[in-house]
Amino acid sequence: MLSTQSTRLGRQLSEFDRTLVIATYFGFIPIIAPKITKHDIELTRYCGNHPYYDAIEKATIIRTYLEEDFASLPHPIALIYEKPVSRKRFGNYALHFIGSSSGIAEATLIRATLSILSEEGYKNLRVDINCIGDRESINMYERELINYVRKFGANSSDECKRSMKEDIFNLFRLETPEAHHLSESAPSSINFLSLQSRIYFKEVLEYMEALGIEFRLTPGLVGEKNHTSHTIFAIRNIEKENLPADRQDTNTLAIGYRYSRLVRLFGLRKEIPMAGVSIFSTSSENTGKRIYKELPKPKFYLVQLGKEAKIKTLSLIELLRSHKIPMHHFLGKDKITTQLLNAENLRVPYIIIIGQKEALDNTATIRNVATRAQDTIKIENLPYYLKNITL
């Protein structure tokens, strides 16, 4: 939650529904959905039209980022918007995390999406996750899949062969028995990751484990070969997990992935780290929406130091959110000077500090900005303490 970003990005909205409000606890700034232009459509014409991998939607964010000079803002930037009715096929809401190549991007997107879906009544959720890596990894994997299909898919139907020739990743999307049989024994993309991609994916999984999020490695999540990369995840409702394999997608509530490769279509040589998630289902569609005229106004700023503290921070944000205690934070930044300067600019009366010691002790230090007095509190007691703070 950053005032400078909110001023630039969120100034157009005058009301907010529950999904938008929940996302703000994790630092996402609500904006009006960027409009799709003919240029966006033309640029992404080779990126397929699968509703889960909406390249056009992602292109609108990149174009807006460039046109509005978001590069001049402190990074990372986290955005959320509700999609117009005409774009509901590609999801109801979109969340974007821009400017971080760390696993904190995926962790934040997943944690925020789980909170949104849980508040909408979904209680049995699981994260299916896979990694296809960088361009080098993807190329290696594509070659391996092509060789695999040539060797074991000789008896496939002409239609099946034609589809896999157009895009080898269609092996995991075709709903025919022969395709399902082939995909079950197909090579996994994880086995072809470059060293850098392996290190990155290991970090993502470490965040997942530390946050206590149930997940399952799912080799069939391979995205769209022309613009997805690295981590791909699906959040699914597992209440009806006995459904046949060809109907599992009916339980898919959200899909997320990195789409940094799309920036090359806009003439940029260097990728901008970008990850996003589309939420396809929220029960608020049926129960009606509660509208808020303003966003929560935090009186706390959370400062975190180190990876362990960052992991604790995501869990703490969810704990405080469940108690309706908002706070400012800058999860993508590690330098304490940057965070403290931001807290000073926001004029919050209290700072919550989680460093290496606090992370190990499962505590947080609360400091009164004016008097410099401070207390150290166990995390489980923090919501009550903050609601009744007298420091």
N, C-alpha and C positions, 0 to 999 in steps of 0.2 A: 504494500500500500504506500504509494509515493505521491506526495502532493503535486510535484512538478509533472509527473506523468499523468495524473488524474486531470490536471488542468488542460493538458494538451489533448488527451485521448478521450476523456469521459464527459466533456462539457456538453455534448449534444443530448444526453439522456436526462429526462426529468422524472422518470419513475422506473422502478425496478421490481421484478418478480423474485420469488424465493430462490430460484436457481442462480440468478445473478448475484443476489445478496450472499448466498453461501460461498460462491466462488471468490468474493472479495476477501473473505477471511484468509484465503491462501495467496492473496496478492494480485488476483486477476482484476483488471479494470474493465467495467462494462462499457461497451461502445455500441453504436448503431452498426449493423452489418454493412460492410462495404459493398457497393454495387458492382455487379459483374459487367464488364464491358465486352464488346466484340473482340477487342484485342486480346483479352484474357482467354476467350474461347479459342481464338486462332492459335495462340501460343501453345495451348495444351491439347491440341487436336490429336496428338499422337500418344496421349496419356490414358487412353481408354475412358470408359464411362461407367465403371463399376461404382455403385453408390457408396461403398465403403472407402474408396480411394479417390476422393473428390479433388482432383488436381485443379480444376477451375476455381473452386473455393479457396484453395491455398494460394493460387496465383493472385487473387484479389487482395490478399493480405500482403503479399510481397510488393505488389504495385503500390498499395496504400503506404506501406513502409517507406518506399522510395520517394513517392510524390510528396508525402507529408514530412519528410526528413526526420523520421523517427530515429535515425542513426545518431542524431545529436542528443537524444535523451539517455539518461543512465540505463545501462543494461544489466541484467536481462529485463525484457518487457513481457508482461503477462496480460493477455486480453481475453475477454469473453463477449459473445454476442448471441442473440437469438436470431435464427435464420428466418427470412421472409417465407410466407406460405408457399411461394413458387419454388422454393429450394428445399422444402421439407423432405424430399426424396433423399437428400444428402444429409439428413439429420435435423434435429430441432435446435441444438445449440452447438457452437464451436468454441473451443478453448485453444489458445495459442501461447507457446512459451518461446520467446525469441531472444537469441543472444547468448545461449549457454550450450557448450558442447559436453557438459557434465551430465551424469545420470540424474542429477537433481531435477532436470527438466522433466524426464519421464516420471520420476517419483512424485513430483508436484502435480502433474497432470492426472496421474492415476489416483492419488490420494484425494484430490478435489472432486474428481468424477465419482469415486466411490461414495463420498459424502453426499453429493447431490442425489445420486440414485437411492442411497439409503434413506434420505429424508423424503423421498417420493414413494417409499413403501417397499422397496426391494431389499429383502433381508438375506437372501442366499446368493451371494455374488462371488464370482471367481474371475481371476485375471488369467487369460491365456496369453502367452508371450513367446516371441521368437526374435531372432536377430539375423538379418541377411548381410549386415556389415556395410562397408564402403564400396566404392565402384569396383575396386580390385577384387574384393570378396564376391560381389555379385556376378562379375564376369566369370570367375572360376566356377561358381555354383551353377550358372546357366550352362556352361560347357559340360559339366558333370551330369546335369539333368538330361541334356540332349543325348549324350552317350548312353545314359541309362534307358531312356525311352526307345532308342534305336535297338538296344539289345533285348529288352524285355517287352516292348510294346508292338512287336511285329504283327500280332494278331488283332490289334485294335481296329475299330471301324474307321472308314475313310473320314467320317465327320470328326471323330475324335483326333485322328492324326492331323487333319487340317487345322483344328483349333489349337493343338499343341505346337504346330509349326508356326502359327501366327504369334503365339506367346507361350513359351514353354511352361510358364507359371500357371497356365490354364489347367495343367495336370491336377492342380489342387482345387480347381473350381468346378470342373465338369461333374455333373450329377449322374453319370452312367456307372453301372457296376464295374465295368472294365477300368474306368479311370480311378474309382475308389480302390480297386485291387492294386493298381500300379502305384498310387500315391502312398498306400500303407507301407510299402517297402522301399520307397524312394529315398535317396540320400538326404541327409539333413543339412541345411545351410550352415549350421553352427560348426560343422566339421571343416568348412572352407573359409572361415573368417581369417582375415589378416591379423597380425599380432596386435596392432593398434585397436582393431575392432573387438578382439577378444578381451582386451583390458577394459575397454569401454563397457561391453556387455556385462562383464563381471561386476563392475561398479553398479550398474542398474540392478542386478540381482541382489547385490548386497543391501541396497536400499530396500528392496522388496522384503527381504528376510528380516531386516532390522525393524521394519514397520509392522511386521506380523501380518502382511497381506498374503492371503492364499493365492498361489499362482501355479500354473502348469505349463511346462515347456511344450509348445505346439508347433511342430515343424511345418504344418500346412499353412501357417500364417506367413505368406511371402510378399504380400503387397502387390504393387503395380510396378513393373520393372523399369519404367521410364522416369519415375520420380520419387518412389519411396526408397528409404535406406535405413540401415541400422535397426533399431528396435521397432517392432510392430506388436501391438497388444490389442486384445479384445476383452471387454468386460461383459460377462455373460451371466444370465439368471439361471442358476442350476437347480431350481425347484423341480423342473421337469426334465431331468437329465436322461431319463429313459427314452426320450424321443429318438427316432432313427437318425443315423448320421446325416442323411440328406435334409433333415429338418432342424438341425442344430442352430442354423442361422436365425431361426425365429426367436431364439433366446438371446441374440446378440444385442446388447443395449448401447454399446459404445465401441468405437474403433479409433486407435491412435497410432501415430508413427512420425518419424522425421521426414521432412520434405525439403531439406536444404538444397538438394540437387536442382530444384526448380528455378533457383535464382539465375542459373546460366541462361535460361530462356529470355531473361531481361538484360542480357549483355554483360553481366557481372562475371569476372573471372574467378573471384574468390567467393566461396560459399559463406552464407550467413547461417549460423546454426538456428534451425527452426524446427519445432516439433508442435504437433497439434492433435486434438482429439475431437471427434464428432459424437455427440450424444444423440442416439436415435429414438430413445423412448424415455419419457418421464410420465408418471401417472397423473401429473397435474393437468395433462390434456383432458382427462376425464373428470377430475374433481374440481376444476376451476382454479384460477390463479389468485393468490393474494398479492396485492400491489403495494409497494412501499414508496413513499415520496422522497425518502433520502436514505443514504447508506449509513451503516453503523459508524460512529465517531470514536475511534480508539483513544484511550488516554495512556496506553502503554506502547513502548517500542521494544521489540525483541532483538537483542544482539546475540549472534552466535559465532563461535570461534572454533574452527576445525570440523573435520568430517563427522566425527561422532556427535558433536553438538548439532550439526546440520540435520542429521537423522533424528535426533531427539526433538528438534524444532518442529519438524513435520508432524510428529506424534502429538506434541504439545499444542500446536495450532488446532488440530482436530479435537483434542480434549477441551480446550477453551471455547472452540466453536460450539460444541455440544452444550456448553453452559452459557452461550450467547455473550462471550467476552471477546470482543475484537481487539486486534493489535496491529500496529504497523510492523513491517519487517522487510528485509531485502535479502531473500534467500540465496540469490545468485552471487552475492558479494562475500568474500572472505575477509577482507581487510577491515579491522576494527575501526580505523580512522574514518573510512567511508561511511560505515554504519552509524557511528557516533555523530558525525557531521549531519547526516540525514535526520537523526533523532533531534538534534538541536534545531534544525530548520523547521521541523514539524511542531516544535514547542510542546512536546508531550511532558507531563509531570513526572512520569515514572519510566525507568528502563529495566527490562528483564534481561539478565545476562546468563547465557549458558556457554561455558567454556569447557575445556577438557576435564577439569576436576568435577564440575557440575554434571557433565554427561556421565561420568563414571559413578558418581554418587547418587544419580537420579534426583538431582536437586536443581533449583534455579535461584539466582541472586536477584533481588528486587532493590533498586536504588531510587531514592527520591532525588530528582534532578536539582531541586532548589537547595535542600539541606545536606545532600550527599550521604544521608543516613541510609543504611541498607540492612536487609534481612536475607537469610538463606532459608528456603522453604522446600520441603519435599514436593516433588511434582504432583503426587496424588492429592496433596492438600492445597495446591496453588489456586484452583478455581474459587474455593471458599475464601482464601486469603485475599485475592484480588477484588472480590465482590465487597469485602469488608475492610479494605485497606485503611490503616491509620498511620502508616509510616511517615 
